[in-house]
Amino acid sequence: MLEQARLQDEQDFQAAMQSYTEQMVEWEKLKSMARRILAGEHKAYTEALVEFNPFVDISDLGSSINFTVHNAKLVECVLKVSGKQIIPAEVKTLTASEKVSVKPMPKGLFHGIYLDYLCGCVLRVAREVFALLPVDTVLVTAVADSLDSRTGQTVEQPVLSVAMPRADVALLNFDRLDPSDAMDIFQCRGDFKASRKSEAFQPITPLTPADIAHTSGQELSFQNLLTSVQKMREELKSKIAELNPSSPAPTPEINPTL
């Protein structure tokens, strides 16, 4: 019995040592990756995206995604969203007699829900990248099945392209926002108004890294700064006029040359 217990103890010790060794190897690997990411190494960014696969939930919805690391501050993602089958085609309601009524979903409502789904996926991609990598901006282009009016065929076309700075995304309240309305905050290409009328997404030319506007305080040119001050001045005058409708609004003293 004693010899058997010693043998079992040795087996348990060897198993524990093997587990410890494997965990140490994984820890060293992750530590090395983290250091390379903090150093801005592009390859490490790609390795982290593959290793942790933050887009697995989006893939479960039937979407696919490709990403390109342009530099230490910018990652670009191309997202293929699921087709319209992701949205129910029927609306179920409870009648006054407590019976379930099933009707086809109105086309306008259907398209509005699908639009929010599209924008929600774009926002989800940006949040996942920001949570994983220390980038400043994520450029996301959504590709959806869209009608090609030239051929009458449904083809995959880019329909939404959004450049999302980390600072702007951090200010969003995701518990209360409307995904399609949130797109107005960012530099964006996507004709939502035309889409609502035609009930089909309009193809666009995606944004490129060269198109992204840099408007941080350190990068503002004097002319851009002057334009921003003048815009704020006009907004302030309008607010004062609303508060004092019976008297002329005073002109704020702003010296743009300071």
N, C-alpha and C positions, 0 to 999 in steps of 0.2 A: 504493500500500500504506500509506503514512504517513497519508494523508487518511482512509483506511478505518479505520485503527487509532484515529485521533482521534475519528471518528464513533462507533465502538464504545465508546470510553472515556466519551464524553459521555452515551451512552445508559445505560451502567452507572451513571454518577454520578447521573443523573436518577432512575433506578429506586431507587437506594440512598436518595436524599433523600426520595422519596415514601414509602418504607418507614419511614424514620426519623420523618417527620412523622406518619404514621399511628400509630406506636408511641407518640410523645409525646402525641398526643391521647388515646389509650387510657390512658396512664399518668396524665395529668392528671385524666381522668374517674374512675379508680379512687382516686386520692389525694383527690379531692373527696368521693367516696362514703365513704371511710374516715373522714375528718374529721367528716362528718355523722353517721356511725354512732357515733363516739366521743362526739359531742355529744348522743346519744340521740334523734335525729330518726327518727320512726316511718316516714316515707316512704322513708328511706334503707335501713331494715331490709328493707322489702318489695322495694326495687330490688335489694338484694344477693341475696335469696332467688331472685328471678327471673333475675338475671344469671348467677349461678353454678350454679343449679339442682342443689343437692346431693342431690336426691331422684331423680335420673335412673335410678339402679340399681333403686330400688324400683318405679319406673314400668315398668322392663323386666320385673319379676316379675308385672306385670298389675295393680298397685295404683295408686290415685290419691290425691292429697293436697291439702288446702286449708289455708291458714294465716291467722291473724289476729294482728296485732301490737297487743297491748293497751296496752303501755307499754314503756319502755326496759328493763325488767327481766323482762317476761313475754311469751312468744309461745305461742299456742295452735295446735295442728295437729289436723286431723281426717283420719284415714287410712282409706281403703277398702282392706282387704286382699283378696288373691286368694281365690277360692273353694277348695273342698276338692280341686279337680283339681290344685292345686299339689303335693299329697302323693301319692306312688305308692300305688296301690290293692293292690299285691301285694308279697309278701316273697319274696326269692330266697335260698335257702340251698344249701350244698354238702353232699351226702349222703356217707356213709362210702364209697360206691362211686365217689365223685368225679363224681357227676351233679348237675346243677342242678335243685333242686326249687322249683317256683313255687306259692305258696299265697296265697289272699286274706289281706290284712293284718288281724289281729284289730282289732275296732272300738276297743277300749280303747287299743291302741298307736297306731292311726291318729289318734285324737282327741288323745292326748298329744303326738304330733309336731306336729299342726296347732296346738295350744295354744302350743308352744314357738316355732313359726313366727310366730304372732300377736304374742307378747311380744317376740320378737327384732326384729320390724319396728318396734315401739314404741320399743325401746331404740335402734335404728339412727336413727330420726328425731331423738331427743333428742341423740344424739352429733353428728349432722350440724349441727344448729342451734347447739349449743354451740361447735363448731369454727368456725363462720362469724360468729356474733354474740355480743356481750358481755352476754347476758341471764343472769339468775340462775336462772330457772325455765322449763321447757318443759312445757306441759300438752298431753298427747297423748290423743286419743280414737280408738279403733279401731272401725271399722264393718265388720261381717261379715254374710254371708248366714246368716240364722237363721230357724228355724221359728216362725211366728206361730200359737200354739195356738188362737187365736180363729177363724182362717180356714183353717188347714191349709196355708197358702201360705208359701213361702220368700221372705222380704223382707230388705232391708238394715236392720239395727238396730245401735245402739251396744252393744258387748259388753264393752269394757274402756276405762277412763278413768284415766289416771295423771298425777300431778303430780310432776315430777322436778327437784329442785334440782341445780344444777351441782355443789355440794360433795359430794352423795351419789353422783352418777354418777361423779365423779372417783375415788372409792374402790373402784369395782368392778374386778375382774379378769375381763375379758371372755374371756380364754382358758380359764377354768375354770368360770365360773358357769353355772347352769341358768336360762334366760330366765324361765320361769314362776315359779321360786322367788325370783328377784330382785325380782319385783313386791311381795313382802312388805316390802321396805325402804321403799317409797314410800307416799304417800297414794294410795289406789287403790280403784276400784270395779270389781268383776268377780267373779262367783260361780264360781270354778274348781271347787270341790268338787261343786256341783250339776251343773256341766258334765260332769265326769268320769262321774257316775252316769247322766245322761240322754244323754250323748254328743252334746250340742248346747249351744251357748253360750246363756246366759240373758241376755236384753236388760236393760240398765241405764239409769239416768238419769245422763248424763255429768256429771262435775265441771265447775264453772264457776270463773272467777277469784275469785268471792266465797267459794267453798268452800275455797280453798287455805289450809292452815294455815301461818302464819308463825311459825317457831320458832327464829329466829336469836337469838344471845345478846343483841343489842341490843333485840329485840322481845319477849322473854319478860316476861310480867307477874310480879309477886311470887307470885301464887297458882300459876301454872304452874311457876315455879322451885321453890316449896315442894313441889309434887307430884313433880317430877323428883327432888328430894333424897330424899324419902320412899321413892320407888321404888328408888333406888340403895341406900338403907339396907336395905330388905328383901332385895334381891339379895345384898348383902354378908353379911347374917346367914345366908342360905341357903348361900352358899359356905363360910362358917366352919363351919356345921353339917356339911357334907359332909366337910370335912377333919378334924373332930373329932367323930365320931358318938357316942363314949362320954361326952362331957362337954357340958354346956349351953353354947350359943353365947353369947359375951359380946355385949353390946349396944354398938355403936359410939357414941361421943359425937359427935353432930352437932347443931349449933345452927343451925336454919333461919332464925333471925332475923338472922344476921350478913350 
